[in-house]
């Protein structure tokens, strides 16, 4: 359980809130680059951490992120005209560049210098890995950009999807680090049927058949976590039939990036980036990054289809309003949930907790140790900032590009802490 006070401290992210202040000290993705496909294209509404913004790509191809409301009469700049390196309000014609400067005020006398005295809130942006990133904190405290692996490979080596979730961001991120739920929530009927060793129950990588079998057979992984300079890492450890250790290592990079194990045997990196929209919803960016080659178009289409989340317009198909299109017959005969798509299964349970989960009424067990660890880490960071400490995980010297998750079988006497360490990765990859 978490006290109501601490729950409020972690969940509220608006301007001036303690968690909101902490999150604003980091860079966040705010939209996909493809949403602004060309210079002078139509602007796009963006909402992040309770702030209503508008994004536009100017004539030079630079992305601006401005307050949605014109400082003149507060009309929405979403209706603005994107032209000649600025976004022009259609109400009276005030025009702003990507830095928030008012560059034209046609309703004022020609000799007036009023435009030089007016600025609009504008946040610095960067484009990388198919996303537009923004920093929304104090200008004099802008941190270095965390150069994760997705930012170091060619653009065609990265595939990104985003999905909106209708609950508080903390419910989403706690789901990302909950290794124990895999054996139930994502289980298919028959997964517990015995599977003979196909030669992969040895140090190395399991086959998909043994992955599903061991996940179901050994439902109570030993969870171990430890803090890192960039956040924390934890291992879900399960035995195998031959007495080895099957280890799944998840890594959390502050503020809200989670590297999730995948089955590509160290040729790919996968992560989820969580960005609060407001207290009751968040955007989840699912990033796949190949280290060895570009994604083919077929792989991109297959990856999107496998998620079975969005329609052609980018909107969620399965939502709380339609009960995630649950199929009760499929639930009886095919899967535990009767809901198609692993992300949709995650959405169903996290959103069913309510907009903001009442954590005072929880009863956490041994399998929740990673969740407890995350809450303590975030509370420590929030309180440290309140006391004047710098947020953790912003050291420019940190080899962010070497952070990897791991899904591997090790010997009975092996130590997971010696796997996927940044020092080893620096020499291995």
N, C-alpha and C positions, 0 to 999 in steps of 0.2 A: 504494500500500500504506500501511498504518498499523501502527505498532508495536503489539505485544501490550499494552504498558503503556498507550499512548494509547487503544487500543480499549477496554480495560477501564475507563479513566477516563470515556469517553463513554457506555458502554453500561450501567453499573451505576447504578441509580437509587434504591436503598433508603435508609432513614433513615441519616444519617451518612456517606453516600458523597458525593464531591465533586460529581458531576452531580446527585445527589438533592438536595443542599443548594441548588444553583443553581436547579433547577426549582421548588423550594418557595418561592422568592422571588417567584413570579408567580401570578396567578390562572389556574385551569384549569376547564374544564367537567368535571363528574363524573357527570352523568346528564341525561336529558331531563326537562323539567318534567312532561310527560305521564305519566312513570313514577310520579309522585306526584299523581294526578288530583284529589284533594280533601282537605280537612282531616280528620285522624284516620284516613286510609286506611292500609293495611298498609305497614310499613316495607320498604325495599329494600336489599339487600346492595350495597356499593360497594367495589371494590378499586382503589387507585391508588398507584403507586410503592411496592408491597409492603405497604401499610397496609390492613388489613381493617377496613372501616367500615360503618356502617349509616346510611341517610338516612331521615328521616320528615318529614311535614308536620303541624305541630301544629294545635290547634283554631283558632288565629288565622290559619292559612294560611302560617306561617313555616316554612321548611325548616331542619331541624337535621341536622348531619353529625357523628356520634359514633363513638368507638371501638366496634367491634362487640362487645367483651367487657365485660360488667359488672365493675366494679372489686371487687365483693364476692367471688364465687367463680368469675368468668371465664366464666359462661354467656353464650351468644350473645344479643344484644339483637334479632337478627332475629326471634326468636320472641316479642318483647315486645309488650305491649298498648299501643297508641297511644291515649291518652285524656287529656282535660282538660289540655291544654298540656304533655304530657310522655310519655315512653316508659318504660313500666314493665316491669322484668324479671319474667318469670313464675316464676322460681325462688324468690325471697324477697320480691319486691315493691318493690325499690328502684326509684325513679322519677327520671328525669333530664329537665331542660328542654333547649331548643335550645342554650343556652349552656354545657351540661355541669354545671350545678348539680344536686345531689341535693336534690329537693324533698319526698321522702317516703321513710320507712324504717319500714314497719309492723312489722318484726320486732324493732325496738328499743323500749325503754321510752319512754313518752310524754315523760318529763322529760329524755331524752337529747338532747344537741346534736351527736351524732356525725355526723348528716347534713350539718351545716354545715361539717364538716371534710373531706368527701369530694367530689371532683369527678372527672368523666370527661373524657378528651380530646375537645374539641369544636372544630371549625373554622368560622370565619365563612363565610357563604354569601351569594350574590346570585343573583337570577333575572333573566335577560335573554335575548332572542332565542330563546326556547323551551328554554333550558338552565339548569341549576343550576350555578353556579360556586363554587369554594371556594379559599380561601387557606390553605396548610398550613405556612407558614414561621413564623419568630419573630413573636410578637404585636406587639412594639414596632417591627417593620419592615414592617408591612403596607403594600403599595404602592398607588398609585392604580389604579383599574380602567381598563384599556385600552379606550377608547371607540371600538372599531372600528365601521365603517358598519353592521353588523348590529344594533348596539345603539341606533342613532339613527333607525331607520325603524319604522313601526307593525308590530306582531307578525304581522299577516297578510301582510306583505311578505317574510317569512323562512320558509324551509323547511329542516329539519334532519333528517339521517339519521345513524345511528351504526352502525359495524361493528367487530367485534373481529378483530384480526389476530394470528396465532399465530407471532410472531417479535419480536425486539427492535425498539423504536420507531425506532432510527436507520435501519434498513433501509427502513422506511416513508417517513420524511421524505426520505431520499436519492432514493427513487423519485419523490417529488413535484417535485423540482427537476431531474430528468433529462430534458431536452428531446429528447435524441437518440433515446431508445427509442421515441418515438411512431411513427417511420417503420418500425419492425419489429414490436414487440409488439402494437400496436393496428391493424396493417395487415390489410386484407381482400384476398383474391385479386382481382387486376384493378385495384387502386388505382393501379398504375403505367401503366395505359393512357393514352395522350395525351388531354388534354382541351383543346379550343380555348378561347381567351380569351372569356369571357362578359361582358366589360366591367368586371370587377372587378380586373384586373391594373393597378392605378393607385393612387395614394395614397388610402387609405381601407380598407375592410374586404373581405376575400376572400369569395367564395361558398364554400359547403361543398365543391363539386366541385373548385375550384382548391385549397382547403385540403388535401384529401386527395391530390391529384395532386402539388402542390409538396412536401408532406411526404415523399412516397415518392421523388420525383425527386431532391430535394436532401437527402440523408440525413446530411450532415455540416455541421450549422449551426455558424456562428462564435459561440462562447459568450464573452460578456464580462460581468464581474461587478464590483460595487463595493459597499463597505460604506456603510451608512446609519445614522442615529442610532437607528433601531428594529431593525436587523438587517442585511440586505443585499438587493440586487436584482440580477437578471442578465437578460440578453437572449440568446435564441437567434435568430440572424440568418441567414436564407436568401435567396438571390437569387430573382428571378422571371424568367420567360421574357422579359419586356420590360425587364429590367435594373434594376428597382426593388429595394427591400429589404423583405422580409417579416419583421417583428419580433414575437416573442412574449416579453413581459416578465413574469417571475414575481417576486414579492416575498415576503420572509421577515420576519415580525415576531416577535421574541423573545417567549417561548421557542420555540414550535413551531407557529406559525400561518403558513400558506403561501397566498398569494393567487394563484390559477391563472387564466390567460386563458380567456375563454369567448367564445361567438359571438353575444352579445347586444348588441354595438355600444354598449357603455358604458351600457346600461340596467339592467345587473345586475352583481353582484359575487359571485364564488365563492371559497371558501377551504376548506382542509382544516386541522383542528386535531387534532394528535396528542397523546394523553395516555397515558403508560406505565401499564400495569396492574402489571407486574412486569418483570423483565429479559427474559422470554421472550414477552411479549404486550403489545399496546397497543390502545387504542380510537381509531378514527378518526371524527371528526365532520365530515361533509360539509355545508357550509352554503351555501345559495343565497339571495341577497338581491336583490330587485328594488328599483330606485331609483324607478321610475316609477308602479308600481301594485301592488295585491295579487296574489298567486298565486291562480289559480282552482283549484277542487277538481280539475278535470280535469288541470291542469298538475301539481299535487302528485302525483296518482296516476300520471301519465305519467312524471314524474321518478323516482319510486320504482321503477316497472316497468323503466325504462331501465337502472337500476343492476343489476337482476337478481341481487341479493345475498342478501337475507334472506327467510325464510318468514314466515307470518302471526304467528308468535310472536317475531319479531325475531332468529332464529338464522340464521347463515350456512348456505346451502344447499350451496355448493361449498367444500369444506375439504380439507386435506391427506389426511384419511382416505379420501376418495372420489376423489382425484386430480382434484378440481375438475370432475368429470363431463366430462372431456375427450372430445370426439367426434373420433376420428381421421379419419373420412370428411369431416367438416366442415373439419378441418384441411387436408385435401388439396384441397378444392374451394371453400371459402368464406373461411376466415380463417387467418392464420398460426398461431394457437394452437389452434383448435378448441375454445376455451373461451368461453362466452357471457358478455358483460358486461365492459366495460373495467375496473371495479374488480376483478373476479375474475381477470382477466389479470394485473393488478398484484400481487394477493395470491399468485398461483401462483409468480411468479418471486422475489418478496421472501421468501416463506416457504420456498421451496426452498433458500435459502442456509443454512438451519439456524436454530435458535433465536437464536443470536448468531453473526453472520457472522465468519469468521476473515479479517480484512482484511490480515493479513500475507501472505496468499497471493494477493492481488489483483494485477492488472497494469493500472493505470489509464492511459487514453489522453487525447488532446486533448479528446475529447467529455465528459470527466469533470471539467472545470475547475470547474464550479459545485459539484460534490460536494466537491472539495478545498477550495474556498473556504468552504463551510459547516463542514466539520470544523475548519478553522483558526479560524473565528469562535467555534465552541462551545468549543474548547480554550482560546482566549484568555479567554473569559468565565469558564470554570471556574477557570482558574489565577489570574485576577484576583480572584475571590471568595476563593480560598485565601489570597491575599496581602492581604486586607482591603479590596479595592475593591468599590464598589457594582455590582450587575449592570447591564448596559446595557439600554436600551430601556424605562425606567420613568419617563421625564420626563413629568409630567402636562401640560406645555405642548405636547407633541407632538401634531399633528393626526392622531391615529390613524384618525379617521373618513374621512380623505382618501386613505388608502392604497388604491391600485387596481392591478390587473394590466392588461395591454394586449395586444391581438392586432391588429396593424395593418400595412398596407403604407405605407412612406414613400419619399420620393424617393431616388435614388441617392446624393446628397450629404447626406442627412438624418442626424441624430445621435439615436440612441435615448434618450440620456440627457436629452434635452429633452422626452421623452414621459412621461406619467404621473408627473411630479414632483409632490410634494405642493403646492408653490407654485402650479403651474398648475391643479391640481385644485381648490384653494381658490377660484379665480376661474371655473373652467369649469363646475362642477356647482352 
